[in-house]
Amino acid sequence: MTVSRISPWFRSLPVEASSALTQSSVGIHGYIAEITDGGATWNVQKSSTETMLQEVDFADVEHGVAVGEKGTLLSTSDGGATWTAQPTGVSLNDVVCAGPDQWWVVGDEGVILKCD
């Protein structure tokens, strides 16, 4: 097994599989990383936020949501090429996508957000 460090911005953060070969991870300063070839190559991109992103989940290869500190909620409908910010006002910790327009987010202070 070969272990490689892609960047200091992605230490021990979750990797979410949106298909058999495509996976995404989030990190500090709003960075999002994607692999499309089983891990051989990482495409690291900067999102529209500077905040720490905590979690990312994809409903399919096109539709995903990333959440993080300071009320950050980002969504994509083009496989992560672009991310749209939707501020929420409270730090968000986890997201689960059940479909392209159906997801749940949990955050600080007992906040639960739902989109369907």
Steps between C-alpha positions, in 0.01 A plus 500: 500500500630845406404794717545849361425836652320718248516822694526632856139622462344153501645329808271220628186646348212296357503366146156457344440263207256628239566206268728197484799707385411857602556622855511842662652644815481842668747693713611828647473834321213366285706253301325209329687207348364247250641179363356346184742215439491297819754720679783534250433871439350764731339813357517766774282806458423808706133557575339839554564494876801537730342303785576146614279251320396205718320258270393438142244258354382432147162366390652403166801607293346843429314609818676559831503708816794609718460650848727669749570760762335843522178383335662388176284292267617450141313310231594382153299367208792461259716243675690756705618722216320788673360536853216735604505642854185500712586660840310357798632695801610201708797264465408178319657163576357229275292449186323203343365513144216267405434644155598794275271739687456308825747533788525546876758706690574509873682778678577672826224598742286201394439639151363257241447623145301311238467548127251299294 
